[in-house]
Amino acid sequence: MIRIALPKGRLGDKVLAMFENAGYACPEIHTPSRKLVFSTDKVSYFFVKPSDVPIYVERGVADVGVAGSDILVEHEPDVYSLLDLGIGRCRLCVAAKEEFKDDFVSPLRVATKFKNTAAKYYASCGRTIDIIKLNGSIELAPILGLSDVIVDIVETGTTLKENGLVVKQEILPISARLIANKSAYKFNSTEISELLQKLQAQREV
């Protein structure tokens, strides 16, 4: 049995469909229930908060899982990244008010929940920053003067536009990745390799 950690929400629904189309169906998961774990003799699924998926995989509770590349870059979990699933595509960007111009003198105030990624990006630019860690409504920070810019995920750009913000730089593209626990990959290589091949086929459809 392969234990799989999936992210809750729309991405998890898309990923589950890929797994099922690859031959890893679990009918029980589609019935009304308060259960948290759904199993067959072939696979065991459980849904967790997207940012927690790498933790379950790294700690060996799950053999494999699906996480956004933004989470992997931010937290650098000790796991194998096996496959870009080609879904959940978006971008991690720097955004600000359209009229904002960086003076490159005073520290740039950056509001974000991606502290590590933002710090690395601006370090590579040689720019001194003041990071403001936020967990929600990041777009509000420059509107109310809490920050000069934000570093956040951009999918369509609609939310930015509605709040008078524009993308200034793109830091990295994001997509969903299949990840594996290192020990599980070593000792269950046959099962995980078979899963990987079938998901690769799904990705190419």
N, C-alpha and C positions, 0 to 999 in steps of 0.2 A: 504494500500500500504506500502511495506517495501522499505525504501531508503537504497541503498547499494553503498558504496565507494569501488572501485576496483583499484588496482595498475596498472599503465600503463606498457606496455611491455609484454614480454613472459609470466611472471607469471600471469598477468591479463588475458591473453588469456586462459590459462589453468584453471584459477579459473572460468571465465565466462562459460566455457564448463561444469564445474561441476554444476554450478547453473542451466544452461539450462537443463542438464540431470536430474536434481532434480525436474524439472517442473516449472522453472522460466525463460522461454524463452522470448526474446524480439526481434522479427524479425527486427525491425527498426535499431537495433544496427549494423546489418550486411550490411546495405545499405550505399553507398557513401554519406557522409554528413559532414558538419562542426559543427553539433550540439554537445553539450557537455553533455547533459542530455537525456537519452533514457528511455521512460516509457510505461508501459501497465497499465491496471487497477489493476494489482497485484504487480508490482515491478517497481522501478525507479533506474536506474544505472547511475553512473558517474565515469569516470576514472580520477585519480589524481596521482601526483608523489608519489611513494611508501612511502616515509618518511612522507607524508602529510596525509595519510589515518587515522592514529590514531587521528590526530587533528580534522578532520571532524567528526569522531565518538565521540570523547570526548566532542566536542562542540554541539553535537546534530543535526548537519546538516545531518548526516547519522545515521540510526538506527543501522546498522551493517556495517562491512567492513572486508577486508582481508589484513593483514600486516605480514611481516616477524618477527619471534621472535627476531631477532637481533635488530630491531627497537623498539620493545616493551621493551626489556631489557635495551637498551641505554637510552630511553626517559621516561620510566615508566609512560605512560599515565593512567589517571583515567578511565579505561574501564574494562569490563569483557572479559576475554579470554575464549571462549566457546569450541573451538575444534581445534585440530591439524589436518589440512587438508591432511597431508601426502605428500604434493608436495612442490616444491621449496627447496628441501633438499640440504644443504651445511654445511660448518663449519666456525666458527670464530676462527682463529688461530694466533699464534705468528710465524712469519717467519723471516729468516735472511739468510745471506750467509752461505753456508755449513760449512765454516771454522770458523765462529764466535763462540767465547767462552766468556761467561759472566764472568767478573772478580769479580763481587759482591762487588766492592769497590766504583767506581764512579757511579753517577746516570746513569741508563740505558736510552738511548735516544730511545723513542718509537714514530714512525710516525703512525698516524691512523686518521680515521674520527669517530671512536668509542671512544671518550675521556672518557666518564663515565664508560663504560664497562672495558676499559683497566685499568683505575685508580683503580676500585674495584678489578680486578683480581690481579694486582701487590700488592695492599694493603693486600690482603689475603695471598700473598706470603712473605710479609714483605720486599718487594724490593722497594727501592727509584728510582723513574723514572722522566724523563723530557719528558713530552708529547709534540709532535709536531703535531698540527692539520693540516691535509691535506684533500682535497676534491676529488682528482683524482690522478691517476698514483702513487699510494702508493708504488708500487714496486720499483720506481725510487729512493726513499729516501736512502736505504742502499747501493744501487749501487753507488751513487754519494757521499756517506759519510755524508748525512744529518742526518741519524739515524743509530742506531745499529740494531734495529729490527723493524718490522711492526706488527700491529694487523689489520687483514683484513679478508674478506670473501674468502674462498677457496672452489671452486666447484670441479674441476677436478685436479687442481694443475699444469696444463699445462703452464699457464702464469708464475708461480713461476719458474718452471723448465727452461723455455726459457730465463729467466733473471738471472739464476744462484742462485736462492733462494730455500730454503727447509723449510718445516714445522718443527718447534722446539717444540711447544706445541699446543694442542687443548684446546681452552677455553670453547666453548659450541657448541652443534649441533644446526642447524637452520632449520626451516621449516615454511610454511605459516600457520597462525592462523586466525580463524574466531573470530572477536571481536565485542562487542556490547556496545552501549551507556547504561549507568546504568538506566537512567530514561525510555528509550525506552524498555529496557528489563523488567522493572516493569509494565509498562502500556500496552505494546504490547506483553506480554509474550506468548500468544497463537500462534500468527503469527510467532514470532521468534523461539519458541520451535518447531513448525512444520518445519520451515526451517532447524533448527539444526538437527532434526531427518532425514530429507531427505538427507542432506549433509553427515551425518554419514553413511547412507546407501550407498551413492556414494563412500565414502572413503573405504568401505569394499568390493566394487566390484572388 
